[in-house]
Amino acid sequence: MARIRRSVYDLPAGDDTLDWYRRAVEVLWQEPISRPTSWRFMGAVHGNPNFPPLPDFPGSWDQCQHQTWFFLPWHRGYLATFEAAVARTVRQLGGPDEWALPYWNYSEDRTINPEARFLPPAFREQTLPDGTNNALFAPRQFAPGGDVGLRDQDVSLAALNEFEFTPAFSFGSGFGGPRTGFSHFGQSNGELERAPHNVVHGRIGGWMGNPNTAAFDPIFWLHHCNIDRLWEEWRHADPQQHTNPTDGLWLNDVTFRLHDADDRPFDFTSADMVDTTQVMHGYTYDTIPQPIVVAGLQGGTEMSGIPPLEPELAGASEGAIRLDGARTTSRVVMQAAKTRSFTESALPTPERTYLRLENVVGKGVPADFDVLVDLEGDSEPPLVVGVLATFGIAKASDPDAEHGGGGLTQVFDITGAAERLNLTTEDAPLLRVTFERVEQRAVTEATMVPGIDPLPEPATGEASIEVGRIAVYFE
């Protein structure tokens, strides 16, 4: 019987799911790092904070997939192996046989759950009522009462409105991310990865704010459990339109390796991750019907037909923009709007307008930025169009990394704002783009399991961020 993953805020009074989780975390922290199911080994699989390499496990660490269409299937496999290791430990401690990881639904309607955006109570305090250390606590931004500062735009579910898993045109993002090979950190995020995934990482801060330490925070797993659930929710929202890729490169051509609950190597592809009831021990979510399964996942080359028209460049900034201080404004020089022929405009989707932040590079752990647009000389307040999330920017900016340090690229659909600003008229206005730094709170210290060496600090350097170019495209 498949495990059922439930909302952490819907666990009934007296439920001991999180108590068993905490006890298992204590045990796994004390396992030697050379054991693949130890807390430190499993955390380093996502990102290595500075642990010396283990010769017996080459290539096991720094494996997380970001800015890629493998973001969702890789993290699903990662979650499943983690859940299996915790469940094994829970059983050994005398707990239930079918322990399942809960999820944190921070996007839940606050009229239903006023505390939805707050850290669940079990993760808030450094010590337990008896004065011992709470293994579910970790370095995070100061969060009185569990309030990490999540706002409407931070937990937006706009990604669920995306029709395509992978974008049809080259620079888009889609729901699940752009077509890539193995991508530890690349360039363009899928919409679900950008928000709420990346933004929630940044708001929690501390270990969660850096991919080299994020998976060492016990809340990481409830966060990613929710992201995994949202993949299922997207599929069920429109089974005909919201489909996973059928391209062989996504399904079978790239294989990933993790370790199962018995420390044995576990190989999988994206095709192994589409049916949650068949992922290792199998699981479902409490509010979602059985997974949608598509027969015949054999791979092969996807038939693309006539390639879609690439959006046309309608305006761009005059150079790179360094984001210094609390507020930085730059302008985009717009070209006169072009009118396509009837054949070109007879597309299955209406014309859209995109704001593309290209080659955003930085180091350290910089803050996120609200992105606002208005017209030069306009007296109306600027319109918020999204959040520039900087989670993972240092890795994406590393010139020695696989993708050559190109940084992050984030795309915002600003069609509504463009219409309100009359941006597509022949007047070729000057568009202003403003970046407002989101306030960062101090990070609290945490005393972890006694007898365990502190987590080494990842190399970050002084925080900085620069946007290579701001561009506006019409589709």
N, C-alpha and C positions, 0 to 999 in steps of 0.2 A: 504493500500500500504506500502510495506516494505521501511524502510529508506535506503538511499544509503550512505555508508561511502566512502569518497573521500580522495585522497592524499592531505595532507596539502599544498604541494608545487604546486598542480595543481588547487587550488581554484582560480577562475578568479579574475581579478582586481575589487576591489569594493565589493567583497564578504564579508559578515559580520558574517560568522560562528564563527570565533575566537573572534570577539567583543562580541557576545552573550555568548560565553563560559566564557570569562573574567567576564562579568557582573553576570553571574550565580554563578561563583566561589565566588565572593564577598558576594553574598547573602548566599550561603551555609556555608561559614566560620562563618557567624554571627548567624546561627541557633544553638540552644542549643545542646550540645553533647548528650543529652538524646534522641534526635530525630534521628532515624536510617538513614535518608537521609541528615543529616548534614555533612559538610565536614570532621569534626573531627571523627565522628562515622564511616563514610564510610572508611576513611583512616585507622582507627584502626582495621577494619575487616581484612585487609591484615596483619598488624603488629602493636602491641600496643607499643608506645614509652615510656610509663610510666603513662598512664592515670589510675586513680583509677577505680576499677570495677564498673559496673552499675548493681545493683541487679536485676533490671527488665529485663535485657538482658543477662542472663548467657550463656557463650559459644559463644557469637557473635563475639568476637574479636580474633585475631591471628588464622585466619582460612585459610590463603592462602596455596595452595597445591604446594609443590616443591619436586623435585627428585622423581617423581611418574608419572604414566600414567594418573593421574587425573589433572596434571598441566594445560593442555589445556582446558578440559571441565570446570574446576572450574573457571579459569580466564575468560572464555567466559561468564559464568553466572554472574560473578562479573562485567564485563564490561557492560553487558546488563542492570543490575540494576542501575549502575552508569549513563549510558546514559539516562535511563528513568527519573532519578531524575533531571539531568541537563535539559533535554527537558521539563519537567514539569515547572521548574523554568524559562526557557526561554519563555515559553508560558505566564506565569504569568507576566513577564516583558514586554509583548507585542511583543515578537519575533515570528518567524515562527513555525507552528504546528509540522513540521516534522524535527526539528533540529537533526542532526546526528553527531556523533563524527568523526573527521577526523583521518587519520593515518599518521605517519611519516615514510616514506620509505627511511631510511638511506642507504639502499643497492642499491639504484637506480644508474644506470650507470652515472658517473660524466661527461661523454661527453654529456649527455642529460641534466643533472641538476648539474652544478658545485657545488651547495650549498647543495646537498643531505645530506651530513654528518653533516652539521651545524644545530644547534638548529634553528627551524623556528623563523623568526624575532619577532613575537609577544611574544616570551618567553625570549628574550635576555636582555631587559633593565628593571631596577628596577622601573623606573618611566615612566609615560605616557607623551606625549608632553605638557599636561597642568600641569605637576609637581606632579600629584597624584600618589599613589602607584599602580604598575601594579600587579594585583592578579595572573598573570600567571608566575611571577618571583618567584624563590625559592632559598634557599642555594644550590649552585652547584659549581663544580670546575670552577675556573676562565676561562672564555671562550670568549676572545676578538673576536668580529664579529660572535659569535655563534659557534666558533670552539672548540669543546670539545675533540679533539684529536682522533677521530675515524679513524682507519686504515683499510686496506684491510682485514686483518685477523679478525678484530673486527666485521665487518659486513658481513662476509662470509656467503653464502647461501649453504654451503656444506651439511647442514642438509637435504636439499630438495632432495639429492641423496640417502638418506636412503630408503630402500625398505619396512622395517617393522616399524609399529608404536611402537610395543613393541618387544624387542630383543628375539630371539629364545633361546639363551643360557643365563645362569643365571646372568653373570656379565655384559652383554652388556647394551646399552643405547637405541638404536633404535631412531626413529624420535621423538616419544612422551614421552618416559620415561619408566622405568621398572615397572613391575607388583607389586603393593603394595596395602595395605589398605589405610585408611586415613593417609596422610603423610604431616604434616605441614612443616617439613624439614627432609629429609631422608639421602640417600647416593649418588646414582648415578643419574646424570642428563640425560634426553633425549638430543639428539643432538641439537634440536631447542632451548631448554632451556639453554644449555651451551653457544651456540653462534648462533645468536647474542644476545639472551635475557640477560644472565648474564653479558656478557662483556659490553654491552651498559649501563647497570645499573652502573657498576664500572667506566666507562669512564665519565659519567655525574657527579658521585660522589655527595657529600653533602647528602641531604635527599635520593636521588635515590640510593646511595651506601649502604644503610642499609635497610633490609626488614621491620624493625620496623617503618621506616619513609617514605619509598619509595612512597607510595600511596598518601602522602600529597603534593607531587610535581605535579602540573597540567600536566607536560610533561609525567608523568608516564602513563597516560591514552592513549595518542597518541602512545607511545611506545608499550603498550600492544595491542592496536588496530592493529598495524602492525604485531605483533606476531600472533594474531588471524587470520589475513588475510593470513599469510604464511601457516597456517594450511590448509586453503581453497586452496591455490595455490598448496600445496603438493598433496592434494587429486585430483585435476584436472590434474596434470602433468601425472599421470598414474592411471586412475580409477580402473584398474584391479589389479595392484600390490599395490598401495598405499591405503590401506583400514584401517578403524578404527577397533579396537578390537570388536570381537563378544562375548567375554566372559561375562557371567552374572555378574561377580564381577565388571567389568568396566561399563557395561550398566546400571544395576538397583540395585545392592546390596548395594551401598554406596550412601546415600542421604545427600545433603548439604542444608543448610538454609541461605538465605540472606533476604533482605527486598525490596519490590517493591517501586515504586514512591510514593505510598500512605502510606508508613511506615508499610505495612502489611507483615508478614512473607511470604517468597517465597521459597518453597522447590523444588529441582530439582535433577535429576540424569544425568549421562553422556548421556544416551539415549535421554534426552530432549535437548541436545546441538548439535546434529549432523546436524540439518537442521537450518541454521541461519534465514530463513524466518519464523520459528516457535518459535524462542527464544523470549519470551515476546512480544514486539512490532514488531519484525521481522526486518531484515536488510540484505542487500547485499553489495558487494564491487564493485567499479566502473570498475575495470579491470578484474573481474572474472565472468564467467557465473553463472547461477542459481546453488545453492548448489546441490551436488550429494547426493541423498537420497536413502537409502537402506531399502526396505520394511521388515517388520517382525522383528523388534528389540525387541524381547521378552526376550532375555537373555538365561540363561542356561549355561552349561559347554561347553567350547570350546573343540572340538575334536583335540587333538594335534598329533595323529598318533605316529610315531616313534620319540622319542625325539632326537633332534640334538646332535651331538657330542660336548662336551664342548671343547673349545680351550685348548691346553696343555701349561703348564708353560714352557717357554724356557729360562728364566733368571730372576734374581731378585737382588735388592740391598741388601747389607749386614746389613742394619738397617735403623732406621728412619733418615730423613734428615731435619734439621732445616734450613729454608730459611732466612739467615741473610745477610744484605747488598744488594748491587745492583746485585750481580751475585753469584750463588751457583752451583757447579758442583758435581755430584755424579756418580758412575759407577755401571753398571749392569753386573754381571758375567753371561755370556751366557753359556747354556749347548749345547752340540753337537746336531745339528738338527736331529729330528727323522723322519723316513719315515713310513707313515701309510700303511696299507694293501690296496689293490685295493678297497675292499668293503668299508673301512672307508673313502677312498679318493674320492669315487664316489658321491660327494655332489653336490647340485644344484648351489653352489657358489664356486668360486676359493679360494685357500688358501689365508688367510689374516694374517697380523701381527698387533698386538695391543699393545700399550703402556698404561699401567694401573697405575694411581696414586691412591694409596689406603689409605683410612683413613687419609685424609688431614684435620688436625684440626687446630684451631686457635681462636683468640679472637680479639676484636676490629673490625676495618674496614681496614684490610690489603690491600695492592695493589694487582693487578693481576700480573701474570708472563708469559712471553713468554717461551715456552718450545722448546728446541733445542736438536738435537741428532747428534752425530758423533762417530767415533771409536777412542779409545785411541791410540795416536800416529799418527793419520791421520792429514795431513797438509792442507786438504781442509776445507773451512769454514763449521761450523755446519749447519744442515738443520732445519728450523723452522717447527714444526709439529702441533702447536696449541697454545692456550692460557689457562693457568690455571686460571679460574675465581673464585674469592673468595666471590662473593655475597652470603650472607646467611651462611657463614662459622661459625660464632659465635653461631647461633641457632643450626646448625647441630652438633656442638661440645659440646653442653650443656649436661653434664652427667645426669641431672635431666629431660631431655626431653624424649619424647616418644621412640626415637630410641637409647637412651643410650649414646649419645655423640660420636658416631663412626665417625663423620666428613663427609666430602664430598669424593666421589670417582669419578674420571674422567677418561674416556677411550678415547684414540685417535687411530684412524686407521692410522697406519704409514706404510702401505704396500709399497707405493711408495718410501719412504725414506729407508725402509729396503732393497729393491731391489738395490737401488743406493749404499748402504753401504755393499752389499753382506752379510747381517746379517744372512741369513738362510743357509749359507754354513757350512760344517763340521768343520771349523776352530775354532768355538766357540770363537769369538772375545769378547773383553771387550767393551761394549757400554757405552758411556758417555752421560749423560742427564744433560743439563744445564738449570737453571731457571734464567731468566733475569727480574728483577723487572721493571714494566712499570711505567714510571714517573707519579707521582701524583701532580697536581697543588693545590695551596691554594684554600680553599673553600670560596666563597664570602658570606657575610652576606646579609640578606634580611629583609626588614620591611614589614610585612604582613598587613592584613586589620586592620585599626586603631580600637582600643578598644578590640582586641582579645589578650588573653594571649599568650605568646610565646609557641611554641611546646616544651614539656618537652624533655630533652635529654635522649635517651635510654642509658642504662648501657652497656658500651663496654669494658672498660679497655684498657691497653696498647696493641697495635696491635702486633700480632705474628702469625707465621704459621709454621707447621711441616708436612712433608709428611711421613706417616707411612711406606710405602714401595713403591718402583718402581718395576713394574713387566712387563715382555714382554711375550706375549702369541702368539702362532701360531694356526691358525684355518685351 
